[in-house]
Amino acid sequence: MPARQGPTPQATAHGGGVWSLRVPIPDNPLGHTLVHVLDTDRGPVLVDTGWDDPASWTELTAGLASLRIDIADVHGVVITHHHPDHHGLSGKVREASGAWIAMHAADADVVRRTRDAEPGTWLDYLARKLAAVGAPEEHLAPLRAARASGRTRTLPGLGSALPDREIVPGELLDLAGRRLRAVWTPGHTPGHVCLHLEEEHPSRLPGHGRLFSGDHLLPGITPHIGLYEDPDDATAAADPLGDYLDSLERIGRLGVAEVLPAHQHPFTDAAGRVRELLDHHEERLTGLLGLLATPLTPWQLAERMEWNRPWDQIPYGSRNIAVSEAEAHLRRLVKLGRAEAVPGSEPVRYVAV
């Protein structure tokens, strides 16, 4: 593998032919996505690419240049999941370099479905969905206005690049000179993957290699767990929180020496962080049962849940995310037999059992 520079203002060296670049996310409290660069014998490979924005592109290319990598040299792009702060610039990287793009099939399906959707389909679905869970009319009105005005192509993800390769869980990716194994970790998205670099840690930390964890395992943030389903398939009822908890336990058993997440900073003790997240969700589920002593719609439940700020201070778009997370927790409680829908209620209400 070719020699690269060490730490620079644009890049952080993690040793063993791995660097991270801070690619900004416009108008987002997360601030940036950590795009990882992995040297291979066929050229550099990126793990995620960042948001599709001119400033983000400038930072990505400047970070690569600080490592003496021209964007045209990029050999491949491995996407942890389809969200625009991870997959947004993938198409532009491919146009500039001819690089392949790899993604899990479940998230590739989401990208394909989004690209193929008629203008307004997502807004129509979202308005129906929110009405069904009890959103008030004042929340639904802006969606209907956006639909009527045709302001639909400004939504992120509508032009996301289709991948060239499928990431197959459990298999090594075809990266010359490296051992990078895909671990399917659904929950944040249906096709989220973590990537296990099965090579000795460059600092010889105890444990089995390093993990590119995307948004699945972060040192100080609990990832959003919402609903993921096909708007055209009303029969599908996924259990994303159950998926997430199961895949967390799978990651905890890997015994990695270090985690390289897509936000915040690297950390050790992955198993300890997994235990914290499992405990957090169990406590939250228990707390929700207390709220559900009285029948509530998913919207009413979201209003009463504990967030990082009071409900009346949560921005409009974030309320959609919050009610989706409330629904995911309700799905889990129903599956566990701890809550049930009230027969005949419209919009649907749930109660603890």
Sequence and secondary structure as in RCSB ss.txt:
>XXXX:A:sequence
MPARQGPTPQATAHGGGVWSLRVPIPDNPLGHTLVHVLDTDRGPVLVDTGWDDPASWTELTAGLASLRIDIADVH
GVVITHHHPDHHGLSGKVREASGAWIAMHAADADVVRRTRDAEPGTWLDYLARKLAAVGAPEEHLAPLRAARASG
RTRTLPGLGSALPDREIVPGELLDLAGRRLRAVWTPGHTPGHVCLHLEEEHPSRLPGHGRLFSGDHLLPGITPHI
GLYEDPDDATAAADPLGDYLDSLERIGRLGVAEVLPAHQHPFTDAAGRVRELLDHHEERLTGLLGLLATPLTPWQ
LAERMEWNRPWDQIPYGSRNIAVSEAEAHLRRLVKLGRAEAVPGSEPVRYVAV
>XXXX:A:secstr
        SSEEE SSSEEEEEEE TT TT EEEEEEE  TT  EEE    SSHHHHHHHHHHHHHTT  GGG  
EEE S   HHHHTTHHHHHHHH  EEEEEHHHHHHHHHHHHS TTHHHHHHHHHHHHTT  HHHHHHHHHHHHHT
TTTTSTTTT    SEEE TTSB   TT  EEEEE TTSSTT EEEEE S  TT  SSS EEEEETTS SS     
     TT TT    HHHHHHHHHHHHHTT  SEEEESSS  BS HHHHHHHHHHHHHHHHHHHHHHTTS B HHH
HHHHS  SS GGGS HHHHHHHHHHHHHHHHHHHHTTSEEE TT SS  EEE 
